Amino acid sequence: MSFPNVSLFPHATEINAQGNLVLGGCDTAQLAAEFGTPLYVFDEATLRARCRGFVEGFRERYPDSTVIYACKAFINVALAQILKEEDVGLDVVSGGELAVAQRVDFPPEKIYSHGSNKSRHELEMALDYGIGRVVVDNFHDVDLLGEVASKRGMIQDILLRVSPGIDPHTHAYTTTGVLDSKFGFSIQTGQAKEAVEKAMKAKGMNLVGLHFHLGSPIFDLEPYTRAMEVTLDFASQVGLPLQEISPGGGFAISYTRDQQPPSVEAYAEAIVSTLRGQNNPRLIVEPGRAIVGPAGVALYSVGASKDVLGVRKYVSIDGGMGDNIRPALYQAQYEAVIANKMVEEEWETVSVAGRYCESGDVLLRDVLFPRMGPGDILAVPAAGAYAPSMASNYNLVPRPAIVMVKGGQARLIRRRETYEDLMRNDLA
């Protein structure tokens, strides 16, 4: 059997003399023993390298570029501090995400507020903190933001989110830039033109540009180019002088070895090429998954197994859809290794099942693994995006701990929830 492939794992992943997977200089078997499982492990070097890759990849081709991290992929206080240090802004979609930014004194001018149904309280939080931009998604946003800003005697800079009607060829649940979408003002129907007219007349706001987001993950470059051309043409038709334009994010990563997303440089060139000859608006890009996804690895302990003779063998782990709902929700595919058996030669085909009370809670189907048993550690790469942020307490299972590794040291950046945490807000 060939040596296990670690190309999907964070930078500088190694296999030590004991045959164990090593992340950031830390033995994953030891991490599992010390912090328990399920456990999310983030490699700090990879996080910082991904941030710098986007900043440099776009600025080298278009100097007036700003990278804004999409917090919905995953955010907590430790990650927000790293993003702040790496000169990356924040795209927040809730009061909670903004509160994390406030905790680390994130520069407010580098924060953009998104969302298709912002509450009054969230807009008040945003304006009181002095954030850089509000991305207006609908007419309710226009009216509510105008009211909130006017009461404060403020004029808030805004972008209008438009829908260019471009199919990004990704999962239907993560497609957002087509006509039939809950997000943004449609260019095709004339709604976007009406929104521009209304926003330019509204009190309390200053329209500085346009935003769109096609969906994610997007492996093709053409949708970005076409959507940029449609949006720039629209701005010209309605006479809107663009100070800023944003194609959102959606940049893909490799979840399996057969997936080959474009490089950051290729995405940048496809987007920037449409701006040459324009009046040099500032370019805002919003990677989320592409920064945090490759930096995260999920660790699980193996437990029970069930061999359905002639059909399939199931091996169960101590996590599943409660800490990573993507396979059940999107039919997302992952690869994995047995972290404490990286050089084993006896292999078998198994399906990895989660611990939750749903038949759909299967993380991997019919995958070749070293023969495993109770106590072995399953490591799933490319798990840093959306898995921890969409985690739940289904079956009242506490959410996992998260550690950050660097130079052989591991620090806890989110403790494991306790049963007491689960009942903290209950009233008898």
Summary of the structure (lengths in Angstrom):
residues: 428
radius of gyration: 22.7
end to end distance: 57.3
largest distance: 71.9
contacts: 1490
relative contact order: 0.17
helix: 30%
strand: 26%
